[in-house]
Amino acid sequence: MKKNRRKTNRYEKKYETQKKIVLRQLDEIEKLKSSISELEIDSEKRTELIDSITDIRTELYEVIDDLSERREEYTRLIEDLRQMKMVMNQTVFKGKWRLIKLLLR
């Protein structure tokens, strides 16, 4: 009987050990499921944010293109004004532009 009791005691210990291992693993699985769920939510939020930024980025590129066109036009107009000033200086004021500028002040 003593031998039988030892066997039962040994099996009970093995069973308890296995039970603890399984419970610990179940707890870890639940924690991992929770982490996965949180990561999926974070991923969805990031995707939404990226989509909203994409629209803003496209609009910004359009504005940049428009500004670069205007810069070229502005540069061309400034050059035209300089040419007009030079022509007026040569034809109308005949090199006395500084004197006229001084008188205008």
C-alpha positions in Angstrom: 0.0 0.0 0.0 2.8 2.3 0.7 4.2 1.7 -2.8 0.8 2.5 -4.3 0.6 5.7 -2.3 4.0 6.8 -3.5 2.9 6.3 -7.1 -0.3 8.3 -6.5 1.6 11.0 -4.8 4.1 11.2 -7.6 1.3 11.4 -10.2 -0.4 14.1 -8.2 2.8 16.2 -8.2 3.2 15.7 -11.9 -0.4 16.7 -12.4 0.0 19.8 -10.3 3.1 20.8 -12.1 1.5 20.4 -15.5 -1.6 22.2 -14.3 0.6 25.2 -13.2 2.4 25.2 -16.5 -0.8 25.1 -18.5 -2.4 27.9 -16.3 0.7 30.0 -16.8 0.7 29.5 -20.5 -3.0 30.3 -20.7 -2.3 33.5 -18.8 0.5 34.4 -21.2 -1.8 33.6 -24.2 -4.4 36.0 -22.9 -1.8 38.7 -22.4 -0.6 38.2 -25.9 -4.1 38.4 -27.3 -4.6 41.6 -25.5 -1.3 43.0 -26.8 -2.3 42.0 -30.4 -5.6 43.7 -30.0 -4.0 46.9 -28.9 -1.5 46.8 -31.7 -4.3 46.3 -34.3 -6.1 49.3 -32.9 -2.8 51.3 -33.0 -2.3 50.2 -36.6 -5.7 51.3 -37.7 -5.2 54.7 -36.1 -1.9 55.1 -37.8 -3.4 54.1 -41.1 -6.2 56.7 -40.7 -3.5 59.3 -39.8 -1.4 58.5 -42.9 -4.5 58.7 -45.1 -5.4 62.1 -43.7 -1.8 63.4 -44.2 -1.7 62.1 -47.7 -4.4 64.5 -48.7 -2.6 67.4 -47.0 0.6 66.4 -48.7 -1.0 66.3 -52.1 -2.4 69.8 -51.5 0.9 71.1 -50.4 2.6 69.8 -53.5 0.0 71.7 -55.6 0.7 74.9 -53.7 4.4 74.4 -54.1 4.0 74.0 -57.9 1.8 77.1 -58.1 4.3 79.1 -56.1 7.2 78.0 -58.3 5.2 79.1 -61.4 4.5 82.5 -59.7 8.2 82.9 -58.8 9.2 82.5 -62.4 6.5 85.0 -63.5 7.7 87.4 -60.7 11.3 87.1 -61.8 10.3 87.8 -65.4 8.3 90.9 -64.4 11.1 92.2 -62.2 13.5 91.8 -65.2 11.0 93.7 -67.4 10.8 96.5 -64.9 14.6 96.8 -64.8 14.7 96.9 -68.6 12.0 99.6 -68.6 13.9 101.6 -66.0 17.1 101.4 -68.1 15.3 102.5 -71.2 13.6 105.4 -69.4 17.0 106.4 -68.0 18.6 106.4 -71.4 15.8 108.0 -73.4 13.9 110.3 -71.0 16.3 111.2 -68.2 19.5 110.8 -70.2 21.6 109.5 -67.3 20.2 111.9 -64.7 18.2 109.2 -62.9 19.9 109.8 -59.6 19.1 113.5 -59.8 15.4 112.7 -60.5 15.4 110.1 -57.7 16.8 112.7 -55.3 14.2 115.3 -56.4 11.3 112.8 -55.8 12.3 112.4 -52.2 
